[in-house]
């Protein structure tokens, strides 16, 4: 299957590990240039970049706060200067709001909105001129379990909001041969931040997933690659739930 991604430039936020990292690996195998960022520690991102370079990929990997428009603009412009454009944007950066409404402080609420909604808006705003100029682009956002099962009010709000944003964006940029889609991963077997414990296993057990297991980062990443490809040009404004049949739209 020819994806048409060879020579394309793919920007991925939150690319140090898990789904972001695995997506970068699959994109490298397709011959894409990689533009990777994280807002956290640079060392894991540099390790990811080294792995990709060993696969033969051209890589830019830097710290960038997706909620800071100046940082995002500089990062995107650097990528465009080096590779000519940014063709695919994958908004994978995430802030996990973990508390009930009465336990959520303002700072957590604000950061939840900034990273999960404002971040994709600002990265999209930075890459769109390049995509419009080339009359081609792919934008992928991430939803999740929360809005479909009501798993946390703050998280459910932003992860449903990103679906609406994706649909509106798809209508806005379709005339420019740009697609915008969303992926809603279910319970995925990933490395988690300290303090979250075995939350993935607990969710898996609670959902009673028909597939009988958690998903893998590779399974989510492969969907992202397909939606980024030439083959998916007629798919836009959609949200694909990859959850082993645990719940439905």
C-alpha positions in Angstrom: 0.0 0.0 0.0 1.5 3.3 -1.1 0.7 6.1 1.3 2.2 8.9 -0.6 4.0 10.1 2.6 7.5 9.8 1.3 9.1 13.3 1.3 6.1 14.8 3.2 6.8 16.7 6.4 4.9 15.5 9.5 4.7 17.5 12.7 3.8 15.6 15.9 3.3 17.2 19.3 3.8 15.1 22.4 6.2 12.8 20.4 8.5 11.6 23.2 6.7 8.3 23.9 3.7 6.1 23.4 1.3 6.9 20.5 3.2 10.0 19.5 6.6 8.2 19.3 5.1 5.1 17.5 3.4 7.4 15.0 6.8 9.0 14.3 8.4 5.6 13.8 5.7 4.5 11.3 6.0 7.8 9.5 9.8 7.5 9.3 9.3 4.0 7.7 7.1 5.7 5.1 9.9 8.1 4.2 8.5 11.2 5.8 10.5 14.1 7.4 9.7 14.4 11.1 9.1 17.6 13.1 8.7 16.6 16.8 8.1 18.5 19.9 7.3 18.1 23.6 6.8 20.6 26.4 8.4 18.4 28.9 11.9 16.9 29.1 14.1 17.1 26.0 16.1 13.9 26.7 13.3 11.4 25.8 12.5 13.4 22.7 16.2 13.3 21.6 16.2 9.6 22.1 13.2 9.2 19.9 14.9 11.5 17.3 18.0 9.3 17.3 15.9 6.2 16.7 14.2 7.9 13.7 17.5 9.0 12.3 18.8 5.5 12.4 15.8 4.6 10.3 17.0 7.2 7.8 14.6 10.0 8.6 15.4 13.7 8.6 14.3 15.0 12.1 13.8 18.3 13.9 13.2 17.7 17.6 12.8 20.5 20.1 10.9 21.7 23.2 7.8 23.7 22.3 4.8 24.7 24.4 1.8 24.3 22.0 -0.1 26.9 24.1 2.5 29.6 23.3 1.8 31.0 19.8 5.2 32.6 19.4 7.0 29.3 20.2 4.7 27.4 17.9 5.2 29.9 15.0 9.0 29.8 15.4 9.0 26.0 15.5 6.8 25.6 12.4 8.7 28.3 10.5 12.0 26.4 11.3 10.5 23.2 9.9 9.2 25.0 6.8 12.6 26.6 6.2 14.4 23.2 6.4 11.9 21.0 4.6 9.9 23.4 2.5 6.5 23.0 4.2 4.5 21.2 6.9 2.2 18.8 5.3 0.7 16.8 8.2 -0.1 18.0 11.7 -0.8 15.4 14.4 -1.9 17.1 17.6 -0.9 14.5 20.2 0.1 16.7 23.2 -2.2 16.1 26.1 -2.9 17.3 29.6 -4.7 14.8 31.8 -7.1 16.4 34.2 -7.7 13.8 36.9 -10.0 15.4 39.5 -13.7 15.7 40.1 -15.3 19.1 39.6 -15.3 20.1 43.3 -11.6 19.0 43.5 -10.4 20.8 40.4 -8.5 24.0 41.0 -8.6 26.8 38.5 -5.0 26.2 37.4 -5.8 22.6 36.5 -9.0 23.6 34.6 -7.2 26.3 32.7 -4.3 24.1 31.7 -6.7 21.4 30.6 -8.3 23.8 28.2 -5.0 25.4 27.1 -3.3 22.1 26.1 -6.2 20.1 24.9 -8.2 22.7 23.0 -6.1 25.9 22.6 -3.0 24.0 21.7 -4.5 22.3 18.6 -6.0 25.6 17.6 -2.6 27.4 17.7 -0.6 24.6 16.0 -3.3 24.5 13.3 -3.2 28.2 12.8 0.5 28.0 12.3 0.6 25.2 9.7 -2.5 26.1 7.7 -0.8 28.8 5.5 1.7 26.2 4.4 -0.9 23.6 3.6 -3.1 26.1 1.8 -0.2 27.3 -0.3 0.5 23.7 -1.3 -3.2 22.8 -1.7 -2.7 19.7 0.4 -2.7 18.9 4.1 -3.7 16.5 6.8 -4.7 17.4 10.3 -5.3 14.8 13.0 -6.6 15.5 16.5 -7.2 13.1 19.4 -10.4 12.6 21.5 -10.6 9.7 23.9 -12.8 7.7 26.3 -14.0 10.5 28.5 -16.7 12.1 26.3 -18.3 8.8 25.4 -18.5 7.4 28.9 -18.5 10.6 30.9 -15.2 9.7 32.5 -14.4 13.0 34.2 -16.3 16.2 33.5 -13.2 18.4 32.7 -11.6 15.7 30.4 -14.9 14.9 28.8 -15.5 18.5 27.9 -12.3 19.1 26.1 -12.2 15.7 24.4 -15.7 16.3 23.0 -14.8 19.9 22.1 -11.9 18.7 20.0 -14.4 16.6 17.9 -16.5 19.6 17.2 -13.4 21.6 16.4 -12.3 19.0 13.9 -15.6 18.9 12.2 -15.8 22.7 11.8 -12.2 22.8 10.6 -12.9 20.1 8.0 -15.7 22.2 6.4 -13.5 25.3 6.5 -10.4 23.9 4.8 -11.9 21.2 2.5 -11.8 23.5 -0.5 -8.0 23.6 -0.1 -7.6 19.8 -0.3 -6.9 19.6 3.4 -8.6 17.0 5.6 -9.2 17.1 9.3 -10.0 14.0 11.3 -10.1 12.8 14.9 -9.0 9.6 16.6 -10.6 8.4 19.8 -8.4 5.8 21.4 -9.9 3.5 24.0 -7.9 1.8 26.7 -4.4 1.6 25.3 -1.4 -0.1 26.9 1.0 2.9 27.3 3.6 4.1 29.6 1.9 6.4 32.2 3.1 9.3 34.3 3.9 8.6 37.9 0.8 8.9 40.2 -1.6 7.4 37.7 -0.8 3.8 38.8 -2.5 1.0 36.9 -5.4 3.2 35.7 -5.1 1.6 32.2 -5.7 -1.9 33.6 -8.6 -0.7 35.7 -10.3 0.9 32.7 -9.7 -2.2 30.7 -11.4 -4.4 33.4 -14.3 -1.9 33.9 -15.1 -1.6 30.2 -15.3 -5.3 29.5 -13.7 -4.8 26.1 -15.1 -7.3 23.5 -11.6 -7.6 22.0 -10.5 -8.9 25.4 -7.4 -6.7 25.7 -6.1 -3.2 25.7 -5.0 -1.7 22.4 -1.4 -0.9 21.5 0.2 2.4 20.4 1.0 0.8 17.1 -2.6 0.2 16.4 -3.5 3.8 17.0 -0.4 5.0 15.1 -1.3 2.9 12.0 -4.7 4.6 11.8 -3.0 8.0 12.1 -0.7 7.1 9.2 -3.6 6.0 7.0 -5.6 9.2 7.7 -2.5 11.2 6.9 -2.0 9.4 3.5 -3.0 10.2 0.0 -5.4 7.2 0.3 -7.6 9.1 2.8 -8.3 12.2 0.8 -12.0 11.7 0.8 -12.2 11.2 4.5 -12.7 14.3 6.6 -14.6 15.6 9.6 -14.8 12.2 11.1 -13.9 10.8 14.6 -12.7 7.1 14.6 -13.1 5.2 17.8 -10.3 2.6 18.2 -11.4 0.9 21.4 -11.8 -2.8 20.8 -15.6 -2.5 20.7 -15.9 -1.1 24.2 -18.4 1.6 23.3 -19.9 3.2 20.3 -20.8 6.6 18.9 
